[in-house]
Amino acid sequence: MISPKLLEIDRSIRNLSLEEQMWLLESLVKNLRQKTNTNSFPLNSQDIEKEMADMANDHDIQTEIHVIDQEFAITQMDGLEKQ
């Protein structure tokens, strides 16, 4: 079950600009890379970082992010203020 706190974070992220969302995604990947930089983890952290960078630069993914952003644009009017 998803916690209320996680749902609150999700709503807050949706209110960020596309640039802010991309920065957050890159920051999360870097954090995960640092935490998983062990031989016991099956994923190569450099591969993850490269894949995330490729995704961030992929036109189709950027288009999909824009479509999602447009779909949720109405929720930006829900009374939440940007910080």
C-alpha positions in Angstrom: 0.0 0.0 0.0 1.3 3.5 -0.9 1.6 5.7 2.1 -0.2 9.1 2.3 3.2 10.8 2.6 4.3 9.2 -0.7 1.1 10.4 -2.4 1.7 13.9 -1.1 5.3 13.8 -2.5 3.8 12.6 -5.9 1.4 15.5 -6.0 4.1 18.0 -5.1 6.3 16.6 -7.9 3.5 17.0 -10.4 3.4 20.7 -9.5 7.1 21.2 -10.4 8.1 22.5 -13.8 9.5 20.0 -16.3 13.0 21.3 -15.7 12.6 20.8 -11.9 11.2 17.3 -12.5 14.2 16.4 -14.6 16.6 17.8 -12.0 14.9 15.8 -9.3 15.0 12.6 -11.4 18.7 13.1 -12.0 19.3 13.7 -8.3 17.4 10.6 -7.4 19.4 8.5 -9.8 22.7 9.9 -8.5 21.6 9.1 -4.9 20.6 5.6 -5.9 23.8 5.1 -7.7 25.8 6.1 -4.6 23.7 3.8 -2.3 24.0 0.9 -4.7 27.7 1.2 -5.5 28.5 -2.3 -4.2 29.4 -5.5 -5.9 26.4 -7.3 -4.4 23.9 -5.2 -6.3 23.1 -6.7 -9.7 22.9 -3.4 -11.7 25.9 -1.5 -12.8 25.5 2.1 -11.5 27.2 3.6 -14.5 24.8 1.8 -16.8 21.8 3.1 -14.8 23.2 6.7 -15.0 23.8 6.3 -18.8 20.3 4.9 -19.3 18.7 7.7 -17.3 20.7 10.3 -19.3 19.6 8.7 -22.5 16.0 8.7 -21.4 16.2 12.3 -20.4 17.5 13.2 -23.8 15.1 10.9 -25.7 12.6 12.9 -27.8 9.8 10.3 -27.4 10.2 10.4 -23.6 10.3 14.2 -23.6 7.1 14.2 -25.6 5.4 11.7 -23.2 6.4 13.8 -20.2 4.9 16.8 -21.9 1.7 14.9 -22.6 1.5 13.8 -19.0 2.2 17.3 -17.8 -0.7 18.6 -19.9 -3.0 15.9 -18.6 -2.3 16.9 -15.1 -2.2 20.7 -15.7 -5.7 21.0 -14.2 -4.4 19.7 -10.9 -2.1 22.6 -10.7 -5.2 24.7 -9.9 -6.0 22.6 -6.8 -4.9 25.3 -4.4 -1.4 24.1 -3.8 1.2 26.8 -3.9 4.6 26.3 -5.5 7.5 26.6 -3.1 
